[in-house]
């Protein structure tokens, strides 16, 4: 009975074991085939073909690059209008932002004391003139008596000294009047030059004097304007290295006329002459100050405005590559350089963009004669072999001439 039971169990187990064994064998064969597949064979259909890629051979060429510097605008003259006397602002003849001419009335300051000083000085002059006349009469009276030896000559000398004293008092009274009239003149303030009025912090009735912190207003002469900007040491060396000339003065004189880009991005039609604003590099900031002078006949640009000074520089021998031939990876810019056996390798480079935004000027990482891949970079990786297809360099560089 027991033998029959085990025989029945064995008949049930055998088919199941055979099925599991067959499945395990098939899985082993599948993994074995997968492990032996050549990694260079795409999806198992054999090696992928070597592809054609456009390649550019680098050669030195002329190129223009723009150096842009943020700038602040100042007028040719910035004049603070300050009172020279104490008093109250009586009349304001101009408005903030108004354009004025030289000699135009700006303010009137009221101080009755100066008017009284004029009246007092005028009265003192009249009194002194009377004293002088009396002294002259005394001299004329004594002089003939001395000649006739009726009185001593000392009487004549005394009369003459008195006359001189009275004439000195008269001169002093006239000086006091002139001083009072000068102070009266200071109560009226006129524009010392053509320009534009700035803000006016003091209103009618305000007490002002020469010791006030703020001026009555500022006058900006904007017939010519100065665009002030700074260069750090690296920019300074880079700019001068690309500018001909043996001395600093010669290099500055040969810097190309500067373009001014206004705050809205428009280009100001007048060109500027670059000059040094300071001959020293500031130790605190490590920068040197420059200014570009522009004519402003219409007064379009005002003091205090912001702008950008653009200085074009022509480089005689530069390696220029299309921006599309580069890619970025981890804050680095790279290109694919064609090496031995037509295999590519990625190379990091440093560049400066051209003003049209389509090309890079190579600063480091490449040299003349190198060949780089121009397109299809996304499908490449290091040590991939390609078929180089040389492009017409004139068709590439014609865009940067």
Residue, then its C-alpha position, 0 to 999 in steps of 0.5 A: x500500500x505504501x509503495x503504491x502511494x509513493x509511486x503515485x507521488x513520483x508520477x505527479x512530481x516528475x512533470x513539474x520538475x521537468x518544466x522548471x528545468x526547461x525554463x531555467x535552461x532557456x533563461x540561462x541561454x538568454x542571459x548568456x547571449x546578452x552577456x556575449x553581445x558586442x557593445x559596439x553593435x547597436x541593437x544586435x544588427x552589427x557595428x554602426x557606420x562611421x558618420x560624416x561630420x563638418x570640420x573647420x580648420x582654424x587659421x588666424x583672421x582679423x576680427x573686431x571685438x567690443x569692450x562694454x563698460x557700465x558708465x555714469x554721465x556727468x555734465x561738462x560743468x557741475x556748479x553748485x549755486x550757493x548763497x554768499x550772504x544770510x537771508x530768506x529765499x524771497x523769489x525762485x525764478x526757475x523750475x527744477x530741470x529747466x534749461x537756463x542761459x548764462x546770466x539768467x536770474x535764478x534766486x532772490x534772497x531778502x535781507x533788509x539789513x543790507x539795504x539799511x547798510x547801503x542807506x547808512x553808508x550813503x549818509x556817512x559819505x555825505x557827512x564825510x564829504x561835508x567834513x572834507x569841505x570844511x577841512x579844505x576851507x580851513x586850509x584855505x583860510x590859514x594858508x594866506x595868514x601863514x604867508x603873511x606871518x600872522x600865524x605860525x606855519x604849524x597852524x597850516x600843517x595842522x589844518x592839512x592833517x585834518x583835511x587828510x583825516x577827513x578825506x580818509x574818513x570819506x574814502x572809508x565811507x565810500x568803501x562801506x557803501x561799496x561793500x553794502x552794495x556788493x552784499x545787495x548784489x549777492x541777494x540776486x543770484x544769476x546763472x554762471x553758465x549755460x546749463x540745466x537746473x537740478x533739484x531745489x531743496x530750499x523753497x520760498x521763505x527758507x533761511x539760507x546762508x553760506x554754511x548750509x550743507x546743501x546748495x540752493x541748486x546745482x547747474x549742469x553744463x551739458x553742452x559736452x558730457x563725460x561718461x565715466x567708467x572703470x577698468x580692472x587690471x585684467x581688462x586694462x591689460x587686455x585693452x592695451x595689449x590689443x591697442x598699438x602704441x609704445x606709451x600709455x599716451x599713444x595707446x589712449x590716443x589710438x583707442x577707437x572712438x567710443x560708442x555710447x549705449x543709452x539706458x534703453x539700449x539705443x546707440x547715441x549718434x555722437x562718437x566719444x573720445x577716450x581720455x584718462x580720468x585718473x592715472x592711478x589704479x585705486x588700491x581699494x577697488x583695483x580699478x582705473x578710471x576713464x572717461x569718454x567725451x561726447x558732444x551733446x548739442x541738443x541736451x538729450x543726455x542729462x547728468x546722472x544718467x546711466x549708460x554703457x561705453x562700447x569700445x571697438x577693438x580690431x584684432x589682427x590675428x585671432x582664432x574665430x569659431x562659431x558659437x554653435x561649434x561649442x557646448x557647455x558642461x559644468x561651467x566650462x565651454x568645450x569643443x570637439x577637437x579632431x585628433x589622430x585616426x580621425x577620433x574626436x576628443x573634447x577640449x576646454x577653451x576660454x573665449x570672448x564673444x563677438x558683438x553679433x553674438x554668433x562667434x567666439x574669439x578663442x583666448x586659450x585652448x586651441x591653436x592655428x591648424x587645429x580641426x574642430x567639429x562644427x555640428x552634431x555635437x550632441x551625438x558625439x563623445x570622446x574617442x568616437x571615430x568620424x569621417x571629417x568633411x572640410x567646410x568652406x572657411x570663407x562661407x564661415x568667416x565672411x560673417x565676421x569681416 
